[in-house]
Amino acid sequence: MERWLYAYRQVAGDVTVLDERLREGLRDMLSEPDDAPEVDGSFRTRLRSEIAGIDTEKLVRVRVGVAGRRGSRLRIPLAWEAESGRRVFPRFDGTIELEPMSAARAQLTLTGSYEVPFGPLGALADASALRRVAEASAEELVERIATGLGRDPSRPPTADRYPRLTVADVMTPDPVVLDEELPLRTAALLLFHHRIGGAPVLADDGSLVGVLSEADLLDKEAAPARSGREATVHELRAAARTVGEACSRPARVTVPDAALRKAAREMLDARVARLVVVDGTRVVGIVSRHDVLRALVRTDASIADAVRAVLVRLDEHDIAVEVDWGVVTLSGSVTSRSRISVVERAVREVDGVMDLQSSVGWLIDDTLPASPPLA
């Protein structure tokens, strides 16, 4: 039986330098001090976790594969296995990936699966303790690598665990921008070179006039639409020679501190694949559907932390939280029955929560009508 793991961090710096640093220095970032690698290149690292409230650690043997690429993403196979005590720190097989988000920022991701021992009995152990150990190990490993690459000092270490993500948390900052007088072929080459699906279009005075996307370029080359407004738009694009003539207008915009779920709603309602992020009169970023998707793949540990932060904010300290593949389970009690709906609504609004199961009880039922006074 296998279970999937996923952990990530954002790192800041020249993506070319980060790429080279990860390829050349991954072993040094993970290996124990003064621990020489084996003949096969494997080395030892120390994983730490907590079981039943007791801190525990284990030396595991790590094997790093040959680096490869999938598009702009650097992928390095990574596996580890405890030389003893495998039931506590199970074998892991996966990859470390570095995906550029801009010229100065990248996302570091550990993804893969671990083996659950003992068959059905192991599944029970996994649900009760093993998964927490595996997730904590993955989080610690990614944190260690991110520290080696150089974390963004302007981003709080726990920002990715905040209950409500904003556009600024996932947007691509300092995006490629296109001049409206730029020849369309040049713009197409820029989109292809930077591996992006669209870019803001600016006028000579720096004002935002629209967005040029892959869909706009395809519309220029596609067969004509038969009738209606689509046919008119297609005729205009078919004759376009510059970015300003082919781009979609007006540009749909958002702001850095907008809630990510509101940005997602805007994209769906407007049927667009990206929003331009503006701060006053400046274009500061772009957020796409792919960026929003990152909010849905938060780790269970990150979601649990976010839910607990919500409960603290609501002053509810007697509710236990469990998260399994984005499904949050709440148990415990609140003072009054009416508080349950308040808690559940707040938890459902945490980014990354796929579903909610609640068995929260109450001490006082304040939803019942008051009893009439005795005569």
C-alpha positions in Angstrom: 0.0 0.0 0.0 1.3 3.5 -0.9 0.4 6.9 0.3 1.2 10.2 -1.5 3.2 13.0 0.1 3.5 16.6 -1.0 5.4 19.5 0.5 6.5 22.8 -0.9 8.2 26.1 -0.2 8.8 29.3 -2.2 12.4 30.5 -2.6 13.6 33.8 -3.8 16.7 34.5 -6.0 17.9 34.4 -9.5 16.2 31.2 -10.8 19.3 30.3 -12.9 21.4 30.4 -9.7 18.8 28.5 -7.7 18.7 25.8 -10.4 22.4 25.3 -10.4 22.6 25.4 -6.6 20.0 22.7 -6.3 21.7 20.4 -8.9 25.2 20.9 -7.5 24.4 21.1 -3.8 21.5 18.9 -2.9 23.7 16.2 -1.3 25.5 18.8 0.8 22.2 20.3 1.9 20.9 17.0 3.2 23.8 14.8 4.2 25.1 14.6 7.8 28.3 16.5 8.6 31.5 14.4 8.0 29.4 11.6 6.5 31.2 10.3 3.4 28.9 9.0 0.6 28.8 5.2 -0.2 30.1 3.8 -3.4 26.7 4.0 -5.0 26.5 7.7 -4.1 23.9 7.3 -1.3 24.4 9.2 1.9 22.7 9.4 5.3 20.5 12.2 6.7 18.6 12.6 9.9 14.8 12.8 9.9 12.9 14.1 12.9 9.3 13.7 13.9 7.0 13.3 16.9 5.1 10.1 17.9 2.5 10.2 20.7 4.0 13.5 21.9 7.5 12.1 22.0 10.3 13.6 19.7 12.0 10.9 17.7 14.6 10.9 15.0 16.2 8.4 12.6 19.1 8.2 10.3 17.9 7.2 6.8 19.9 6.4 3.6 19.1 8.8 0.8 19.6 8.2 -2.9 19.6 11.0 -5.4 19.0 10.3 -9.1 20.1 12.1 -12.3 18.6 15.6 -12.7 16.2 16.1 -15.6 13.7 18.6 -16.9 10.1 18.7 -17.7 9.7 22.0 -19.6 11.3 24.7 -17.4 11.0 22.5 -14.3 14.1 20.9 -12.8 13.3 17.4 -11.5 15.7 15.3 -9.3 14.6 11.8 -8.3 14.9 11.3 -4.5 14.4 8.2 -2.3 15.2 7.3 1.2 14.9 4.3 3.5 15.7 3.8 7.1 18.4 1.3 7.6 16.4 0.1 10.7 13.1 1.0 12.2 11.4 1.2 8.7 8.0 1.0 10.3 8.4 4.4 11.9 10.1 6.1 8.9 8.8 4.3 5.9 10.6 4.1 2.5 9.9 7.1 0.2 10.2 7.4 -3.6 9.6 10.7 -5.4 11.2 13.8 -6.8 12.5 17.2 -5.7 11.3 19.8 -8.2 12.2 23.5 -8.8 9.6 25.4 -10.9 10.4 29.0 -11.9 7.5 31.4 -11.1 9.4 34.4 -12.3 13.0 35.5 -13.0 13.5 36.0 -9.3 11.3 33.4 -7.6 10.7 29.6 -7.8 8.7 26.9 -6.0 10.5 24.0 -4.5 8.4 20.9 -4.2 8.8 17.4 -2.8 6.3 14.9 -4.2 6.1 11.2 -4.2 4.8 8.2 -2.1 5.8 6.1 0.9 5.1 2.5 1.6 2.7 1.6 4.4 3.8 -1.6 6.2 1.7 -4.5 7.5 -1.2 -4.4 5.0 -4.6 -3.6 6.6 -3.0 -3.2 10.0 -0.5 -0.8 8.5 -3.4 1.3 7.2 -4.7 1.7 10.7 -1.2 2.7 11.9 -0.9 5.1 9.0 -4.2 6.8 9.9 -3.2 7.1 13.6 0.4 8.1 13.4 2.5 7.1 10.4 1.1 9.7 8.1 2.0 12.5 10.5 5.5 11.2 10.8 5.8 11.0 7.0 4.4 14.5 6.4 6.6 16.0 9.2 9.6 14.4 7.6 8.7 15.7 4.2 8.1 19.2 5.5 11.4 19.2 7.4 13.3 18.0 4.4 11.9 20.7 2.1 12.5 23.4 4.7 16.2 22.2 4.9 16.6 22.4 1.2 14.8 25.8 0.9 17.1 27.1 3.6 20.1 25.9 1.7 18.9 27.6 -1.5 18.0 30.8 0.3 14.5 31.6 1.7 12.8 34.9 0.8 13.4 37.2 3.8 10.4 39.3 3.0 8.0 36.3 3.2 7.2 35.1 6.7 8.1 31.4 7.2 4.5 30.5 8.0 2.8 32.6 5.3 1.9 29.5 3.3 -0.1 28.3 6.4 -2.2 31.4 6.8 -5.9 30.4 6.7 -6.8 32.8 3.9 -4.4 33.0 1.0 -4.2 36.2 -1.0 -3.3 36.9 -4.6 0.1 38.0 -3.5 0.8 34.6 -2.0 0.7 32.8 -5.4 1.0 35.4 -8.1 4.0 35.7 -10.5 5.6 39.0 -9.6 7.2 41.4 -12.1 5.6 39.6 -15.1 6.6 40.0 -18.7 4.7 42.9 -20.2 4.2 43.7 -23.9 4.0 47.1 -25.7 0.9 47.5 -27.6 2.9 48.5 -30.8 5.0 45.3 -30.6 4.7 43.2 -33.7 2.5 40.2 -33.1 5.0 37.6 -34.2 7.6 39.0 -31.8 5.0 38.8 -28.9 4.3 35.2 -29.9 8.0 34.4 -29.7 8.2 36.1 -26.3 5.3 34.0 -24.9 6.9 30.8 -26.3 10.4 31.7 -24.9 9.1 32.5 -21.4 6.7 29.5 -21.4 3.8 31.7 -20.3 0.2 31.7 -21.5 -0.4 35.4 -21.6 1.0 38.8 -20.7 -0.3 42.3 -19.8 -0.3 44.9 -22.7 0.8 48.4 -21.9 0.3 51.7 -23.8 3.2 54.2 -24.4 2.2 56.1 -21.2 2.4 52.9 -19.1 -1.4 52.4 -18.8 -2.8 48.9 -18.9 -4.9 48.3 -22.1 -5.4 44.6 -22.2 -4.0 41.1 -22.1 -2.5 39.1 -25.0 -3.0 35.3 -24.5 -2.4 32.1 -26.3 -6.1 32.0 -27.0 -5.9 35.4 -28.8 -3.1 34.2 -31.0 -4.9 30.9 -31.8 -8.0 32.9 -32.7 -6.0 34.8 -35.3 -4.9 31.5 -36.9 -8.1 29.5 -36.5 -10.9 29.0 -39.0 -13.4 31.9 -39.1 -16.3 31.9 -36.7 -19.6 31.6 -38.6 -21.7 34.4 -37.2 -22.3 36.8 -34.3 -19.9 38.8 -32.1 -17.3 36.0 -32.3 -17.1 36.3 -36.0 -16.5 40.1 -35.7 -13.8 39.6 -33.1 -12.2 36.9 -35.2 -12.1 39.2 -38.3 -10.4 41.9 -36.3 -7.8 39.5 -34.9 -7.2 37.9 -38.3 -6.2 41.3 -39.6 -4.1 42.2 -36.6 -0.4 42.9 -36.9 0.4 44.4 -33.5 -0.2 43.3 -29.9 -2.6 46.2 -29.3 -4.8 45.1 -32.2 -5.0 41.4 -31.2 -5.1 41.6 -27.4 -8.3 41.1 -25.3 -9.7 44.4 -23.8 -10.2 45.5 -21.2 -7.8 43.6 -18.9 -9.3 41.9 -15.9 -7.5 43.1 -12.8 -7.1 42.3 -9.1 -5.0 43.6 -6.2 -2.3 41.8 -4.2 -4.2 41.6 -1.0 -7.4 40.3 -2.6 -8.6 36.9 -1.2 -7.5 34.2 -3.6 -11.0 32.6 -3.7 -12.4 36.0 -4.9 -9.9 36.1 -7.6 -10.8 32.5 -8.6 -14.5 33.5 -8.7 -13.6 36.5 -10.9 -11.8 34.3 -13.4 -14.7 31.9 -13.6 -17.3 34.6 -14.0 -15.3 36.5 -16.6 -14.2 33.2 -18.3 -10.6 34.3 -18.3 -7.5 32.3 -17.5 -5.5 35.1 -15.7 -5.9 38.4 -13.9 -3.4 41.3 -14.0 -2.4 42.3 -10.5 -2.1 46.0 -10.0 -1.0 48.1 -7.1 -2.3 51.6 -7.6 -1.2 52.5 -11.2 1.5 49.8 -11.4 1.4 46.3 -12.8 3.0 44.2 -10.1 2.1 40.7 -11.1 -0.2 38.2 -12.9 -2.2 35.4 -11.4 -3.4 32.4 -13.4 -5.7 29.5 -12.9 -2.5 27.4 -12.4 -1.5 29.7 -9.6 -4.9 29.4 -7.9 -4.6 25.6 -8.2 -1.6 25.8 -5.8 -4.0 26.7 -3.0 -5.8 23.5 -3.5 -2.7 21.3 -3.1 -1.7 22.6 0.3 -0.4 19.8 2.5 -2.6 18.3 5.1 -0.3 19.6 7.8 -0.6 23.1 6.4 -4.4 22.9 6.2 -4.5 21.6 9.8 -2.4 24.5 11.0 -4.6 27.0 9.1 -7.8 25.5 10.6 -6.3 25.6 14.2 -5.4 29.3 13.6 -9.1 29.9 12.7 -10.2 28.1 15.9 -7.9 30.2 18.0 -9.2 33.3 16.4 -12.7 32.2 17.2 -11.6 31.5 20.8 -12.6 27.8 20.4 -9.9 25.7 22.2 -11.8 22.4 22.8 -12.0 21.3 19.2 -9.6 18.7 17.7 -8.6 18.8 14.1 -7.6 16.0 11.7 -7.0 16.4 8.0 -6.8 13.6 5.4 -6.3 14.5 1.8 -7.9 17.9 2.4 -10.9 16.5 4.2 -11.1 18.2 7.7 -12.6 16.3 10.6 -13.6 18.3 13.7 -14.4 16.7 17.1 -14.8 18.1 20.6 -17.3 20.6 21.9 -18.3 24.3 21.9 -20.2 26.2 24.6 -23.4 26.9 22.7 -25.0 25.1 19.8 -25.3 28.2 17.6 -21.4 28.4 17.6 -21.2 25.2 15.5 -22.4 26.8 12.3 -20.0 29.7 12.9 -17.1 27.4 13.3 -18.0 25.2 10.3 -18.5 28.1 8.0 -15.1 29.6 9.0 -13.3 26.2 8.5 -14.9 25.7 5.1 -13.5 29.0 4.0 -9.9 27.9 4.7 -8.1 27.6 1.4 -7.4 24.0 0.5 -10.2 22.4 2.5 -12.0 19.9 0.2 -14.7 18.8 2.6 -15.7 19.0 6.3 -16.9 16.3 8.6 -18.0 17.5 12.0 -19.0 15.7 15.2 -18.7 18.8 17.4 -21.1 18.8 20.4 -22.4 21.6 22.6 -22.9 22.3 26.2 -25.9 24.6 25.9 -28.6 24.5 23.2 -29.3 28.2 22.7 -31.3 27.5 19.5 -34.4 26.4 21.4 -37.1 29.0 22.2 -37.0 30.2 25.8 -39.5 28.4 28.1 -42.4 30.6 29.2 -42.3 31.6 32.9 -44.2 29.4 35.3 -47.5 30.8 36.5 
